[in-house]
């Protein structure tokens, strides 16, 4: 793709964005302006810095995590624990709650705030047990017709001996398959790091959104640099090459919309970030709620089956 | 020129001794060496110790499929370079090189065939094409194999061998996980079985998607089957790894496989399963 074509697609995407009903509730004009500013920066060929800035904000220690949004967006929160087989994985929280007057099932990765909580929650890296728990709770959603809201914020699935022995790969595959089978509306949003298989395991949704400064990628920048550049220190270069930022994901058709954050990033104003996210989630659900379940499933699969660029 | 010469002896004093590069026909386990035609006759299995050498996709198809029954599909699908990806070398160059070296258009070959008289769809991965990594083209070809199986109402036999998602396609390669999962779900909705053979190695993105969704899953002896490989687990967690960490044998013990079968027994096993599912 030449630079000219690239810019053209980006502009087309942008013009599409300003008409996107999905983002009406989150001040589409402000959003489009910000994206336009990003476009200017892209043109100015400072992509390395812009993208790396997103990586830093996505991992910011003060960035709101799933439970911060739960407290601000949802009513009547009841957390559900355990996979009914082996354990309760703190890196992936699940529960029932009210979102704007309807009962929803919530799934979300949870990092920790202090050292102890970080260790307890494995820095948001789930074991297979976490995905088993997610699947069990998805079954509740399917049985009772509750929409599924999924918040994604993980560096990746946990890379450990026990995780492998308990079937990490299979758990991630089956969690995606479960999401591909649901006949209830599903909305996912990447709220920080969307790291690889651990993220996509709970992201096979009718609407996939990303917060403005979130990242979504096949591997961490450090991991990619270690493999392709043989030097984890080249993370910045790697990030610039595989473009994990929201705008590029939108451009590639991987996500359906970008959710605005407070100016300067979600870490600066948790309340405002939660208000914007809630509006986007409700808006997405309202779009989906009149569609029959079978049709939702058909369209969801068609969407994911259309992903990819090949010759 | 000669004054500026650096004494490289000193710099390399503590470097590990260079790894002796073994000939691909030398068994890494017992050191036995074979001619090409000898390996071909034994299905690339070491006659002394039973080590399974990597098997190319075309060779496996020739072996699995009844004589002359294989009809390849989606031969025109090739990878693109949507990110203009450039690491130490351009992705486009790596692709061209892989095609030249392997004679394959991508890391998976799909098509119609019969096995023991049973009509099937085959999707066979080839590790020698960029480590069998899954980018958009591999995802598309695997999905088309599911569709072709559905169109003809036949089972899908899938052979996996892959290092995972193809990083050079960034997020699009990650999206091949849900894409192939959705394709398998469509196959299952049509009540058609998928039989999976995991060859060495079946890891990361491929294990975390279609490879794990087979109705029956068998593996080759000694195959590495892991979401995260031993080196990365060791580096990240500093855990002491069990001797058979991530190998097919461990996966069988923990309940992730139905069987481990040497190549000599695979064809009979597949035929029996196809009879049962027919």
Boltz contact constraints between the chains, C-beta under 6 A:
constraints:
  - contact:
      token1: [A, 159]
      token2: [B, 228]
      max_distance: 6.0
  - contact:
      token1: [A, 159]
      token2: [B, 232]
      max_distance: 6.0
  - contact:
      token1: [A, 159]
      token2: [B, 233]
      max_distance: 6.0
  - contact:
      token1: [A, 159]
      token2: [B, 236]
      max_distance: 6.0
  - contact:
      token1: [A, 160]
      token2: [B, 237]
      max_distance: 6.0
  - contact:
      token1: [A, 161]
      token2: [B, 239]
      max_distance: 6.0
  - contact:
      token1: [A, 164]
      token2: [B, 226]
      max_distance: 6.0
  - contact:
      token1: [A, 164]
      token2: [B, 246]
      max_distance: 6.0
  - contact:
      token1: [A, 165]
      token2: [B, 254]
      max_distance: 6.0
  - contact:
      token1: [A, 167]
      token2: [B, 256]
      max_distance: 6.0
  - contact:
      token1: [A, 168]
      token2: [B, 227]
      max_distance: 6.0
  - contact:
      token1: [A, 169]
      token2: [B, 207]
      max_distance: 6.0
  - contact:
      token1: [A, 169]
      token2: [B, 208]
      max_distance: 6.0
  - contact:
      token1: [A, 169]
      token2: [B, 212]
      max_distance: 6.0
  - contact:
      token1: [A, 169]
      token2: [B, 227]
      max_distance: 6.0
  - contact:
      token1: [A, 170]
      token2: [B, 212]
      max_distance: 6.0
  - contact:
      token1: [A, 170]
      token2: [B, 256]
      max_distance: 6.0
  - contact:
      token1: [A, 172]
      token2: [B, 208]
      max_distance: 6.0
  - contact:
      token1: [A, 173]
      token2: [B, 208]
      max_distance: 6.0
  - contact:
      token1: [A, 173]
      token2: [B, 209]
      max_distance: 6.0
  - contact:
      token1: [A, 173]
      token2: [B, 212]
      max_distance: 6.0
  - contact:
      token1: [A, 173]
      token2: [B, 213]
      max_distance: 6.0
  - contact:
      token1: [A, 176]
      token2: [B, 178]
      max_distance: 6.0
  - contact:
      token1: [A, 176]
      token2: [B, 181]
      max_distance: 6.0
  - contact:
      token1: [A, 177]
      token2: [B, 181]
      max_distance: 6.0
  - contact:
      token1: [A, 177]
      token2: [B, 185]
      max_distance: 6.0
  - contact:
      token1: [A, 180]
      token2: [B, 181]
      max_distance: 6.0
  - contact:
      token1: [A, 180]
      token2: [B, 182]
      max_distance: 6.0
  - contact:
      token1: [A, 180]
      token2: [B, 185]
      max_distance: 6.0
  - contact:
      token1: [A, 197]
      token2: [B, 208]
      max_distance: 6.0
  - contact:
      token1: [A, 200]
      token2: [B, 174]
      max_distance: 6.0
  - contact:
      token1: [A, 200]
      token2: [B, 177]
      max_distance: 6.0
  - contact:
      token1: [A, 200]
      token2: [B, 178]
      max_distance: 6.0
  - contact:
      token1: [A, 204]
      token2: [B, 178]
      max_distance: 6.0
  - contact:
      token1: [A, 216]
      token2: [B, 171]
      max_distance: 6.0
  - contact:
      token1: [A, 217]
      token2: [B, 171]
      max_distance: 6.0
  - contact:
      token1: [A, 218]
      token2: [B, 165]
      max_distance: 6.0
  - contact:
      token1: [A, 218]
      token2: [B, 167]
      max_distance: 6.0
  - contact:
      token1: [A, 218]
      token2: [B, 170]
      max_distance: 6.0
  - contact:
      token1: [A, 218]
      token2: [B, 173]
      max_distance: 6.0
  - contact:
      token1: [A, 218]
      token2: [B, 174]
      max_distance: 6.0
  - contact:
      token1: [A, 219]
      token2: [B, 167]
      max_distance: 6.0
  - contact:
      token1: [A, 224]
      token2: [B, 167]
      max_distance: 6.0
  - contact:
      token1: [A, 228]
      token2: [B, 87]
      max_distance: 6.0
  - contact:
      token1: [A, 241]
      token2: [B, 85]
      max_distance: 6.0
  - contact:
      token1: [A, 242]
      token2: [B, 170]
      max_distance: 6.0
  - contact:
      token1: [A, 243]
      token2: [B, 170]
      max_distance: 6.0
  - contact:
      token1: [A, 249]
      token2: [B, 171]
      max_distance: 6.0
  - contact:
      token1: [A, 252]
      token2: [B, 172]
      max_distance: 6.0
  - contact:
      token1: [A, 254]
      token2: [B, 171]
      max_distance: 6.0
  - contact:
      token1: [A, 254]
      token2: [B, 175]
      max_distance: 6.0
  - contact:
      token1: [A, 301]
      token2: [B, 182]
      max_distance: 6.0
  - contact:
      token1: [A, 304]
      token2: [B, 178]
      max_distance: 6.0
  - contact:
      token1: [A, 304]
      token2: [B, 179]
      max_distance: 6.0
  - contact:
      token1: [A, 304]
      token2: [B, 182]
      max_distance: 6.0
  - contact:
      token1: [A, 305]
      token2: [B, 143]
      max_distance: 6.0
  - contact:
      token1: [A, 305]
      token2: [B, 179]
      max_distance: 6.0
  - contact:
      token1: [A, 305]
      token2: [B, 182]
      max_distance: 6.0
  - contact:
      token1: [A, 307]
      token2: [B, 175]
      max_distance: 6.0
  - contact:
      token1: [A, 307]
      token2: [B, 179]
      max_distance: 6.0
  - contact:
      token1: [A, 308]
      token2: [B, 136]
      max_distance: 6.0
  - contact:
      token1: [A, 308]
      token2: [B, 139]
      max_distance: 6.0
  - contact:
      token1: [A, 308]
      token2: [B, 140]
      max_distance: 6.0
  - contact:
      token1: [A, 308]
      token2: [B, 172]
      max_distance: 6.0
  - contact:
      token1: [A, 309]
      token2: [B, 80]
      max_distance: 6.0
  - contact:
      token1: [A, 309]
      token2: [B, 82]
      max_distance: 6.0
  - contact:
      token1: [A, 309]
      token2: [B, 136]
      max_distance: 6.0
  - contact:
      token1: [A, 310]
      token2: [B, 77]
      max_distance: 6.0
  - contact:
      token1: [A, 310]
      token2: [B, 79]
      max_distance: 6.0
  - contact:
      token1: [A, 310]
      token2: [B, 80]
      max_distance: 6.0
  - contact:
      token1: [A, 310]
      token2: [B, 136]
      max_distance: 6.0
  - contact:
      token1: [A, 310]
      token2: [B, 137]
      max_distance: 6.0
  - contact:
      token1: [A, 310]
      token2: [B, 140]
      max_distance: 6.0
  - contact:
      token1: [A, 311]
      token2: [B, 78]
      max_distance: 6.0
  - contact:
      token1: [A, 311]
      token2: [B, 80]
      max_distance: 6.0
